[in-house]
Amino acid sequence: MIAERKYDVAIVGGGLAGLSLSILLSRKGYRICLFEKESYPFQKVCGEYISMESWDFLVSLGLPLADWDLPKIRELIVTAPNGESITELLPLGGFGISRYKLDAALAAIARKENVDLFENTKVNNIHFDNDHHQIETSTGLFMSSVASACFGKKANMDVKWKRSFLKHHNQNYVGVKYHVRAQLPDRQIALHNFPGGYCGISKIEDGRFCLCYLTTSDNLRRSGQSISVMEEKILKRNPVLRKLLDEVVVLFEEPVTIAQISFAKKSQTENHVLCVGDAAGMITPLCGNGMSMALHASKIASESISLFLNKQIKRNEMEKRYQRDWNRQFSSRLRTGRIIQRFFGNPFWSTWLIRIMKPFPFIVRALIRQTHGEKF
């Protein structure tokens, strides 16, 4: 093994969690490598709304958010499949930015901070032996003292590790994203229910809107695996969503899609690898807080990893500390998100929930707070 292939920390996955973690650890003086299977910039299926709890953290990483004139989002509107709606102010608010812009900007900062960033590189396996990790990639073999899994949704590594969440029989979901032009309020994020799913839309940079929806794989199967048929036959049953889809100008030739999304409970460590971001557990997209959780988790992971590399704690203490801190921050949010998920996408229950909450806006605000955290 040549010296250039040995690192303090190897990070698999160059999304928000992986890039943020690499920057934080490199600034502490550690040698970091990061593997990303795509090449920046690229599109990802994502609602592209970030809670304001993450603003200061992203600025501290080096992003000039104030200079980008990003839309500030202050209001939430939710519609049931029959078109009934409820509108409420967001207690903390958020902002819109595309992953195309955000991830590429963080990648540029990572390179500037001396992170060895390997794009177009697939990680085939990670082995732990003799207190080190061996990372098998499409560009060669690497060694590290610590490894972190920051890949998203469901990855080939999940299957190879036979992670426990894969054993649970639950409904898999499909995600679809477009960028569109629309005549909608800049400060509003809308969430439109339809049978078996929900569609969110909010403004991002350059006058565009992100339109992203999540639906069951059964809906796609019943539509002959055709997204356009599914949108016409199922999504447009919501009259508000029908009007929206008929009026927007789609800016993509083809939608960005992802399949086999699972919201089952996950572990935060696997084979002595620290899982960060979606690899550690996903909050349902309707809660609008997945990106903030990934960013915050990178900060939590960096603190435990740094203590270990400084020989202040042992490996098992690092893993337990990370799991403890992760659960303190996120376990209740995920639990609340899974409960809310049961109501949304179901025509009867989502309509019932909106009717019940409409006279009591404090309930809506309480649910929003339960799925969001404080600034970090």
Secondary structure, DSSP 8 states (H G I E B T S, - for coil): --GGGEEEEEEE--SHHHHHHHHHHHHTT--EEEE-SS-SS-------EEEGGGHHHHHHHT--GGGGT--EEEEEEEE-TTS-EEEEEEEEEEEE--HHHHHHHHHHHHHHTT-EEE-S--EEEEEEETTEEEEEETTEEEEEEEEEE---SS-HHHHHTT-GGGGS----EEEEEEEEE----TTEEEEEEETTEEEEEEE-STT-EEEEEEEEHHHHHHTTT-HHHHHHHTGGGSHHHHHHHHH-EE--SS-EEEEEE------SEETTEEE-GGGT----GGGS-HHHHHHHHHHHHHHHHHHHHTTSS-HHHHHHHHHHHHHHHHHHHHHHHHHHHHHTT-HHHHHHHHHHHTT-HHHHHHHHHHT-----
